[in-house]
Structure formats: structure tokens, C-alpha cells
Amino acid sequence: MTVQQRVNSSQNDIFSLSGEVVIPQAPPEYKSGFVGIIGRPNVGKSTLMNQLVGQKIAITSPVAQTTRNRLRGILTTPEAQLIFVDTPGIHKPHHQLGEVLVQNAKIAIESVDVVLFVVDASTACGTGDRYIADLLNKSPIPVILGLNKIDGQPSDFQSIDDSYIELAKLHQWQIKKFSAKTNVGLPELQQLLIQQLELGPLYYPPDLITDQPERFIMGELIREQILLLTREEVPHSVAISIDKVEETPFVTRVLATIHVERDSQKGILIGKGGAMLKAIGSEARQQIQKLIAGKVYLELFVKVQPKWRQSRIRLAEFGYRVEE
């Protein structure tokens, strides 16, 4: 997709939501562009994007492959507008859902202006990192190698750094160390990314931080609590559908369904006497209240959808499809 097509696409999306939003003209010498955040699962891509845009729009958890959709976070400064594209971790897929996620991450590489390749700097460069490096090397898009999690580096970290320095030299990439968790190095990373951008327009209104609708983020916040609170066998088998959002002057009512693949997973999510579902709902409700800045009533249901991750029809119903 060309830059002009992306401008038109972005503006059409915004106008379709309200019909009244006007994007101001960018000042002279203004820069803008799309930054793809690429990397293996669980290297801190979503945490990084949340920190850069200044608000939580992408869910995070210790569980790998947390991100499923290509999520855009928007950072507007006096000198540039950066649209960060958070992608699913690139890994070896084991089901249809995994194949869709990895394919979307690969497509993102070709549809951005700059790639930020994020690695876990608490461990040395591995085969997964080198696999992604080979993918990126086939693209003409500029790449910055970002060494995240420096707050977790051991005292003898030089050999770890050297493994990534060697990788960056091999591909002639710039390299930057930082910690998305503590914010160390992020201002310098932001300036480095801006330097890579070309002069361009504002794609989105300056006060917008994501192009995703509230319903999508509500579903992700519910899924995040499931990732944090349930056993290992459950998280990757879960999809969320927001069935109804009803706003009143005093409270927003949200009805959502948690879809799982097996009866045993349904039992785990509900818990003894409904305790687990209540805990998930309570934590998710607090996060949704922060999102909409208002009181929320959240009602959750659990439904079994056998082998939904293997079904293209079910994947499409839940919003997982190969992006163009």
C-alpha cells in the first residue's frame, strides 16, 4: 500500500466513525510514518508500544503470543507523528490461528516505513532472532535493532550485547538499548525512530492514540485477565466476543462471551462456585473503567467452540483473518 493510499484509508476510517473529525494540516518540515514493531513472542513489544504512546492500548502478560491482532498505537509530537504497528510474535505455528498470526506479522514488515526489531537483551541472540533477521534482510525497509529488557540483564552482559552487535553489523542496522518496563532509553529510541521518517502529513487527529474501536480493546482487556489468572492450557484457546455495549448516563453495561475449545477449559474459567469467572470479571471491569473513564457493569459468559483455532470460519467470526 502506498503512502497516499494509507492516508486515504486512515482518513476514511476516521470520518466513518463520526463524520465530523477534521485532521489538521501538518506544519512545514513535519515527519510522519508507520513503525512496525517486530520480534519473537514475549520480548516486550506490547509493553513498549504502551509506553511510547503513553497509555495502555495493548494487553501484556508473561504468556508468549499475547498479541493476536495488528494493533496501531499513535504518538503525536510537535515534530512528528509515529504510528506504531504492534504485531504478533513471529514463531513456528501449530494451528490455523498461529499461521494467520505469523502471516500478518510478515505482511506488516512490507507495509511500514521503519521496522523496530525488538529482542530480549537479557539473553543472547538465538535461532529465532536470526530467523527474523533473515526475513527482514529480504526487505528494503530500514531496520533498527532494539535491545529491550536491559533492566533484566546479568552483571556480565557484554557477551549478550556482543551477540546482538554482531547481528546488527552483519545487516548494517542501527542498534539501541532500552527498557520498556522502566522507560530507560525510550526518549532516545523515539528520536532515533523520528530520524528515520520522511516528511509527511498527519494521518490521524493529534489526540488519537489508537485506531481500534473501544469494543476491541474491551475484549483484549478481558483476555488479558484470563492470560494472567488461568492455567497454561487455557490462554491460547480463548477468544472474546463483545456481544453488547449499552451506555446510560450512570453506567456502561458490557456483555461478553469467552469462547474456549473444550469443556475442561470452560470448567477452569468458571472455577469452583464461579470464583474464577468472578475474579476475571472483577479485574477486567476495573481495566475497562479506566479505558472509558466511567462506571462499568460487566457480565461474562463462557461457551465451548470445539477446535475454533483450526476453523477459518470461526477465526473470521472472532476477527482473525489474514490482513491485506
Sequence and secondary structure as in RCSB ss.txt:
>XXXX:A:sequence
MTVQQRVNSSQNDIFSLSGEVVIPQAPPEYKSGFVGIIGRPNVGKSTLMNQLVGQKIAITSPVAQTTRNRLRGIL
TTPEAQLIFVDTPGIHKPHHQLGEVLVQNAKIAIESVDVVLFVVDASTACGTGDRYIADLLNKSPIPVILGLNKI
DGQPSDFQSIDDSYIELAKLHQWQIKKFSAKTNVGLPELQQLLIQQLELGPLYYPPDLITDQPERFIMGELIREQ
ILLLTREEVPHSVAISIDKVEETPFVTRVLATIHVERDSQKGILIGKGGAMLKAIGSEARQQIQKLIAGKVYLEL
FVKVQPKWRQSRIRLAEFGYRVEE
>XXXX:A:secstr
  HHHHHHHHHHHHHHHHS        TT EEEEEEEEESTTSSHHHHHHHHHTS  S   SSSS   S EEEEE
E SSEEEEEEE        SHHHHHHHHHHHHHHHT SEEEEEEETTS   HHHHHHHHHHHTS S EEEEEE G
GG  TTTHHHHHHHHHHHHHHT EEEE  TTT TTHHHHHHHHHHH EE   SS TT  BSS HHHHHHHHHHHH
HHHHS TTSGGG EEEEEEEEE SS EEEEEEEEESSHHHHHHHH GGGHHHHHHHHHHHHHHHHHHTS EEEEE
EEEE TTGGG HHHHHHTT     
